[in-house]
């Protein structure tokens, strides 16, 4: 006779998570969706600049410069979150990026290339700096038992915006290319205003405590990056995120050229993108509800391995459209299992260093996403389908690193999984004790 699960052991239901979501989190997610819906710079900058008379090489370099600024922006966002608070960081980042986006049509003439180069670096810096703040605020406001599901909601909001955005862009281009950036800037400004008026301000009592404890807090603030460097498990987690990002990038880099080289129509790649987006939007929250009672290390390891195995499956010999769509389903299933857990993991850090931990995670993933396409195309042009073998190897290593970085924190096998808060708290104690 089987023993029924207790209420506490049951997997949370999607409706329970939605009901438990605070109003301020709903505003936060709505702002993310609004901003992502019109996030046109990274997607359409090259096409826009070639339309304005730029060569493909210079336009591509500008897009790369934007990517460099975006990677640095996540680090800046973590620092601003720790110093200004999540709400103030979101307001600052969104209002600044709105102003910079508005300027693109005025500075897109080829003669203004040096000025535009500096502008897109600053734009990438400010646009991405809101993300650590949004993640930190989500972690702070969402009930603990629904924290991972909260990050799933955040991912869904971004995916909906990313899926609907190109449709909106297609209509705007038919009217005027400049509308891309005017609408982008308007939505960023709207998100900034929404954050200013609707997101919670830092508690006055917390601010007083911070001011009163400024002498003791200063050493721990200065040592925050040292804490991360000495946090071995967090470094293993970051390694898993980096390798996962390198594999993830091949979905958008090596896959389309490989399909074209194999003689498949462009419509097949469009179908792959459609299937992946539809699955993430439709099923991720339900999958997360089931997975949220697993150990974090189990979800991260199994999901990462299955996801990367699915990506590697694109290189199976004699791949036909049905097999390609099947491997897409497999990879997205793995992504839904591991994604929310991996992205929620840094939010376990103590509040005063949480922004920096989240920023480090997002910066490492952004770095892998930026470097991955170049590395993938280099391997593909020289060794062909060996790029998919490389994905299988990197994915296996990423899964092992996820297991080591998020493994249970004791030897007795309790339900608690390792979190960055343990090392951060111990390091803070050492600093306070004059280490």
C-alpha positions as CSV (number, residue, x, y, z in Angstrom):
1,X,0.0,0.0,0.0
2,X,1.5,3.3,-1.1
3,X,1.8,6.2,1.4
4,X,0.0,9.3,0.1
5,X,1.9,12.4,-0.2
6,X,1.3,15.1,2.3
7,X,0.0,18.5,1.3
8,X,3.4,20.0,1.8
9,X,5.1,17.4,-0.5
10,X,2.6,17.9,-3.3
11,X,3.7,19.9,-6.3
12,X,2.3,23.4,-6.4
13,X,-0.4,24.0,-8.9
14,X,-0.2,26.7,-11.6
15,X,-3.4,28.4,-10.3
16,X,-2.0,28.5,-6.8
17,X,1.1,30.2,-8.0
18,X,-0.9,32.7,-10.0
19,X,-3.1,33.5,-7.0
20,X,-0.1,33.9,-4.8
21,X,1.7,36.3,-7.1
22,X,1.7,39.8,-5.5
23,X,0.3,42.7,-7.4
24,X,3.8,44.3,-7.5
25,X,5.2,41.2,-9.3
26,X,2.4,41.4,-11.8
27,X,3.4,45.0,-12.5
28,X,7.0,43.9,-12.8
29,X,6.1,41.1,-15.3
30,X,3.9,43.4,-17.3
31,X,6.7,45.9,-17.6
32,X,9.1,43.2,-18.8
33,X,6.6,42.0,-21.4
34,X,6.0,45.5,-22.6
35,X,9.7,46.3,-22.9
36,X,10.5,43.0,-24.6
37,X,7.6,43.4,-27.1
38,X,9.4,46.4,-28.7
39,X,13.1,45.4,-28.0
40,X,14.0,45.9,-31.7
41,X,17.6,47.1,-31.4
42,X,19.4,43.8,-31.3
43,X,17.0,42.1,-33.8
44,X,16.8,44.8,-36.4
45,X,19.8,47.1,-36.0
46,X,21.8,45.5,-38.9
47,X,18.9,45.7,-41.3
48,X,18.1,49.2,-40.3
49,X,21.7,50.4,-40.7
50,X,22.0,48.8,-44.1
51,X,18.8,50.5,-45.1
52,X,20.4,53.8,-44.0
53,X,23.5,53.2,-46.2
54,X,25.9,51.2,-44.0
55,X,27.9,48.2,-45.3
56,X,27.1,44.9,-43.7
57,X,30.5,44.7,-42.1
58,X,30.2,48.0,-40.2
59,X,26.6,47.3,-39.3
60,X,27.6,43.9,-37.9
61,X,30.5,45.5,-35.9
62,X,28.0,47.9,-34.4
63,X,25.7,45.0,-33.4
64,X,28.8,43.4,-31.8
65,X,29.5,46.6,-29.9
66,X,26.0,46.6,-28.6
67,X,26.5,43.0,-27.4
68,X,29.7,44.0,-25.6
69,X,27.8,46.7,-23.8
70,X,25.0,44.3,-23.0
71,X,27.3,41.9,-21.3
72,X,28.9,44.7,-19.2
73,X,25.4,46.0,-18.5
74,X,24.5,42.9,-16.5
75,X,27.5,43.5,-14.2
76,X,26.6,47.2,-13.9
77,X,23.0,46.2,-13.1
78,X,24.1,44.1,-10.2
79,X,26.2,46.9,-8.8
80,X,23.4,49.4,-9.2
81,X,20.9,47.0,-7.6
82,X,23.2,46.6,-4.5
83,X,23.7,50.4,-4.2
84,X,20.4,52.0,-5.4
85,X,17.9,49.2,-4.9
86,X,16.0,47.2,-7.5
87,X,13.2,49.8,-8.2
88,X,15.6,52.7,-8.7
89,X,17.9,50.6,-10.9
90,X,15.0,49.7,-13.2
91,X,13.8,53.3,-13.4
92,X,17.3,54.6,-14.2
93,X,18.1,51.9,-16.7
94,X,14.8,52.1,-18.6
95,X,14.7,55.9,-18.8
96,X,18.3,56.1,-19.9
97,X,17.9,53.5,-22.6
98,X,14.7,55.2,-23.8
99,X,16.7,58.4,-24.4
100,X,19.5,56.6,-26.2
101,X,17.1,54.6,-28.4
102,X,15.3,57.8,-29.4
103,X,18.7,59.2,-30.7
104,X,19.5,56.3,-33.1
105,X,17.5,57.6,-36.1
106,X,19.2,61.0,-35.6
107,X,22.7,59.5,-35.6
108,X,22.3,56.7,-38.1
109,X,24.0,58.6,-40.9
110,X,27.2,56.8,-42.0
111,X,29.2,60.0,-41.4
112,X,28.3,59.8,-37.7
113,X,29.7,56.3,-37.3
114,X,32.0,57.0,-34.3
115,X,29.2,58.7,-32.4
116,X,26.8,55.9,-33.1
117,X,29.4,53.4,-32.0
118,X,29.6,55.0,-28.6
119,X,25.9,55.3,-28.4
120,X,25.1,51.6,-29.1
121,X,27.7,50.6,-26.4
122,X,26.0,52.8,-23.9
123,X,22.6,51.5,-25.0
124,X,23.6,47.9,-24.5
125,X,25.0,48.8,-21.1
126,X,21.8,50.5,-19.9
127,X,19.3,48.3,-21.6
128,X,20.6,45.1,-20.0
129,X,21.3,46.6,-16.6
130,X,17.7,46.4,-15.6
131,X,17.6,42.6,-15.7
132,X,19.5,41.8,-12.5
133,X,17.3,44.3,-10.7
134,X,14.1,42.7,-12.0
135,X,15.3,39.3,-11.0
136,X,16.3,40.4,-7.5
137,X,13.0,42.2,-7.0
138,X,11.1,39.1,-8.2
139,X,13.0,37.0,-5.8
140,X,12.3,39.4,-2.9
141,X,8.6,39.7,-3.6
142,X,7.6,36.2,-4.7
143,X,6.7,33.8,-1.9
144,X,9.5,31.3,-1.3
145,X,7.5,28.2,-2.3
146,X,6.7,29.8,-5.7
147,X,10.1,31.5,-6.4
148,X,11.1,29.1,-9.2
149,X,7.7,29.4,-10.7
150,X,8.1,33.2,-10.5
151,X,11.2,33.0,-12.7
152,X,9.3,30.7,-15.1
153,X,6.7,33.5,-15.3
154,X,9.5,36.0,-16.0
155,X,10.8,33.8,-18.8
156,X,7.4,33.4,-20.3
157,X,6.8,37.1,-20.3
158,X,10.1,37.6,-22.2
159,X,9.3,34.8,-24.6
160,X,5.8,36.2,-25.4
161,X,7.4,39.6,-26.1
162,X,10.1,38.0,-28.2
163,X,7.6,36.0,-30.2
164,X,5.1,38.9,-30.9
165,X,7.8,41.6,-31.3
166,X,8.8,40.7,-34.9
167,X,5.1,40.8,-36.0
168,X,4.8,44.3,-34.6
169,X,8.1,45.3,-36.2
170,X,6.9,44.1,-39.6
171,X,4.0,46.4,-39.5
172,X,6.0,49.4,-38.3
173,X,8.6,48.9,-41.1
174,X,5.9,49.2,-43.6
175,X,5.1,52.7,-42.3
176,X,8.5,54.0,-41.4
177,X,11.8,52.3,-40.4
178,X,12.4,55.0,-37.7
179,X,9.2,53.9,-35.9
180,X,11.1,50.8,-34.7
181,X,13.3,52.9,-32.4
182,X,10.6,55.5,-31.5
183,X,8.3,52.7,-30.3
184,X,11.2,50.9,-28.6
185,X,12.1,54.1,-26.8
186,X,8.5,54.7,-25.9
187,X,8.0,51.3,-24.3
188,X,11.2,51.6,-22.4
189,X,10.1,54.9,-21.0
190,X,6.7,53.5,-20.2
191,X,8.4,50.6,-18.2
192,X,10.5,53.2,-16.4
193,X,7.5,55.2,-15.4
194,X,5.5,52.1,-14.4
195,X,8.4,51.1,-12.2
196,X,8.6,54.5,-10.6
197,X,5.0,54.7,-9.7
198,X,3.9,51.0,-9.2
199,X,6.9,49.1,-8.0
200,X,7.6,49.1,-4.2
201,X,10.1,51.6,-2.8
202,X,12.8,50.3,-0.4
203,X,11.4,50.1,3.1
204,X,12.3,53.2,5.2
205,X,13.2,51.0,8.1
206,X,15.6,49.0,6.0
207,X,17.2,52.2,4.7
208,X,17.7,53.4,8.3
209,X,19.3,50.1,9.3
210,X,21.6,50.2,6.3
211,X,22.7,53.7,7.3
212,X,23.2,52.8,10.9
213,X,25.2,49.7,10.0
214,X,27.2,51.4,7.2
215,X,30.4,50.8,9.1
216,X,29.9,47.0,9.3
217,X,28.3,46.8,5.8
218,X,31.1,48.5,4.0
219,X,33.6,45.6,4.3
220,X,31.0,43.0,3.2
221,X,30.0,45.2,0.2
222,X,33.7,45.6,-0.8
223,X,34.2,41.8,-0.4
224,X,31.1,40.8,-2.4
225,X,33.1,39.9,-5.5
226,X,35.7,38.2,-3.4
227,X,32.9,36.1,-1.9
228,X,31.9,35.0,-5.4
229,X,35.4,34.1,-6.4
230,X,35.8,32.0,-3.3
231,X,32.4,30.3,-3.6
232,X,33.5,27.1,-5.4
233,X,30.0,25.8,-5.9
234,X,28.9,29.1,-7.4
235,X,31.9,29.0,-9.8
236,X,30.8,25.5,-10.9
237,X,27.3,26.8,-11.4
238,X,28.7,29.6,-13.5
239,X,30.7,27.1,-15.6
240,X,27.5,25.2,-16.3
241,X,25.8,28.4,-17.4
242,X,28.6,29.4,-19.7
243,X,28.8,26.0,-21.4
244,X,25.0,25.9,-21.7
245,X,25.0,29.3,-23.4
246,X,27.6,28.1,-25.9
247,X,25.3,25.2,-26.8
248,X,22.2,27.4,-26.8
249,X,23.8,29.8,-29.3
250,X,24.0,27.1,-31.9
251,X,20.3,27.0,-32.1
252,X,20.5,30.4,-33.8
253,X,23.9,30.1,-35.4
254,X,24.9,26.7,-36.7
255,X,21.4,25.2,-37.1
256,X,20.0,27.5,-39.8
257,X,23.2,27.3,-42.0
258,X,23.3,23.5,-41.4
259,X,19.7,23.1,-42.5
260,X,20.3,25.2,-45.6
261,X,23.5,23.3,-46.4
262,X,21.5,20.0,-46.2
263,X,19.0,21.3,-48.7
264,X,16.1,22.0,-46.4
265,X,13.8,25.0,-47.1
266,X,14.0,28.1,-44.9
267,X,10.4,27.3,-43.8
268,X,11.8,24.3,-41.8
269,X,13.9,26.6,-39.6
270,X,10.9,28.9,-39.2
271,X,8.9,25.9,-38.0
272,X,11.6,25.0,-35.5
273,X,11.5,28.5,-34.0
274,X,7.7,28.5,-34.0
275,X,7.5,25.1,-32.2
276,X,10.1,26.1,-29.6
277,X,8.4,29.4,-28.8
278,X,4.9,27.9,-28.7
279,X,6.1,25.1,-26.3
280,X,7.9,27.5,-24.0
281,X,4.9,29.9,-23.8
282,X,2.3,27.2,-23.4
283,X,3.9,24.6,-21.2
284,X,6.8,26.0,-19.2
285,X,4.8,27.1,-16.2
286,X,3.0,23.8,-15.9
287,X,6.3,21.9,-16.2
288,X,7.9,24.1,-13.6
289,X,5.0,23.4,-11.2
290,X,5.9,19.7,-11.5
291,X,9.6,20.2,-11.3
292,X,9.6,22.7,-8.4
293,X,9.5,19.9,-5.8
294,X,12.6,18.2,-7.2
295,X,16.0,18.9,-5.8
296,X,17.4,21.9,-7.6
297,X,20.5,19.8,-8.5
298,X,18.3,17.2,-10.1
299,X,16.2,19.6,-12.2
300,X,19.3,21.5,-13.3
301,X,21.3,18.4,-14.2
302,X,18.6,16.4,-15.9
303,X,17.2,19.4,-17.8
304,X,20.7,20.6,-19.0
305,X,21.6,17.1,-20.2
306,X,18.3,16.5,-22.1
307,X,18.4,20.0,-23.6
308,X,22.0,19.7,-24.9
309,X,21.3,16.1,-26.1
310,X,18.4,17.5,-28.1
311,X,20.6,20.2,-29.7
312,X,23.2,17.6,-30.5
313,X,20.4,15.5,-32.2
314,X,20.3,18.1,-35.0
315,X,23.5,16.4,-36.3
316,X,22.1,12.9,-36.6
317,X,22.9,11.5,-40.0
318,X,20.2,11.6,-42.6
319,X,18.1,14.0,-40.5
320,X,14.6,14.6,-42.0
321,X,12.1,17.3,-41.0
322,X,10.2,15.0,-38.7
323,X,13.3,14.0,-36.8
324,X,14.5,17.7,-36.7
325,X,11.2,18.8,-35.1
326,X,11.4,15.8,-32.7
327,X,14.8,16.9,-31.5
328,X,13.5,20.4,-31.1
329,X,10.8,19.1,-28.8
330,X,13.3,17.2,-26.8
331,X,15.6,20.2,-26.4
332,X,12.8,22.5,-25.4
333,X,11.6,19.9,-22.8
334,X,15.0,19.9,-21.3
335,X,15.1,23.7,-21.3
336,X,11.8,23.9,-19.5
337,X,13.0,21.5,-16.8
338,X,16.3,23.2,-16.1
339,X,15.8,26.9,-17.1
340,X,13.7,28.3,-14.2
341,X,15.8,26.5,-11.6
342,X,19.1,27.7,-13.0
343,X,18.0,31.3,-13.4
344,X,16.4,31.3,-9.9
345,X,19.5,29.8,-8.2
346,X,21.5,33.1,-7.6
347,X,18.5,34.6,-6.0
348,X,19.2,32.5,-2.9
349,X,22.1,34.8,-2.0
350,X,21.7,37.3,0.9
351,X,20.0,40.5,-0.1
352,X,23.0,42.7,0.1
353,X,24.9,40.7,-2.5
354,X,22.0,39.2,-4.4
355,X,22.2,41.7,-7.2
356,X,25.8,40.9,-7.8
357,X,25.2,37.1,-7.8
358,X,22.4,37.5,-10.3
359,X,24.4,39.8,-12.4
360,X,27.4,37.4,-12.5
361,X,25.1,34.6,-13.7
362,X,23.4,36.7,-16.4
363,X,26.8,38.2,-17.5
364,X,28.3,34.7,-17.9
365,X,25.3,33.5,-19.9
366,X,25.4,36.6,-22.0
367,X,29.1,36.1,-22.7
368,X,28.5,32.5,-23.8
369,X,25.6,33.7,-26.0
370,X,27.9,36.4,-27.6
371,X,30.9,34.1,-28.2
372,X,28.9,31.0,-29.1
373,X,27.9,32.0,-32.6
374,X,31.4,32.8,-33.7
375,X,32.8,29.6,-32.2
376,X,30.0,27.5,-33.6
377,X,30.5,28.9,-37.1
378,X,34.2,28.4,-36.9
379,X,33.8,24.7,-36.0
380,X,31.0,24.2,-38.6
381,X,33.0,25.7,-41.5
382,X,36.0,23.5,-40.7
383,X,34.5,20.3,-39.4
384,X,30.9,20.3,-40.5
385,X,28.6,18.2,-38.2
386,X,31.3,17.9,-35.6
387,X,29.8,21.0,-34.1
388,X,26.9,18.9,-32.9
389,X,29.3,16.4,-31.3
390,X,30.9,19.3,-29.6
391,X,27.5,20.3,-28.3
392,X,27.0,16.9,-26.9
393,X,30.3,17.0,-25.1
394,X,29.8,20.5,-23.7
395,X,26.3,19.7,-22.7
396,X,27.4,16.6,-20.7
397,X,30.1,18.7,-18.9
398,X,27.5,21.4,-18.2
399,X,25.2,18.9,-16.6
400,X,28.0,17.5,-14.4
401,X,28.9,21.1,-13.3
402,X,25.3,21.8,-12.6
403,X,25.1,18.7,-10.4
404,X,28.3,19.7,-8.5
405,X,27.3,23.3,-8.2
406,X,23.7,22.8,-6.9
407,X,24.2,19.5,-5.1
408,X,22.7,19.0,-1.6
409,X,24.6,20.9,1.0
410,X,25.0,18.1,3.5
411,X,25.8,14.4,3.3
412,X,22.5,13.2,4.9
413,X,20.6,14.1,1.8
414,X,18.1,16.6,3.1
415,X,15.7,18.4,0.7
416,X,17.8,21.5,0.9
417,X,20.1,22.1,-2.1
418,X,23.3,24.1,-2.1
419,X,22.7,27.8,-2.5
420,X,25.1,30.8,-2.7
421,X,23.8,32.1,0.5
422,X,25.9,29.7,2.6
423,X,29.3,30.9,1.3
424,X,28.2,34.5,1.3
425,X,27.0,34.4,4.9
426,X,30.2,32.7,6.1
427,X,32.4,35.1,4.2
428,X,30.4,38.0,5.7
429,X,31.0,36.6,9.2
430,X,34.7,36.3,8.5
431,X,34.9,39.9,7.3
432,X,33.0,41.2,10.4
433,X,35.3,39.2,12.6
434,X,38.4,40.9,11.1
435,X,39.6,38.2,8.8
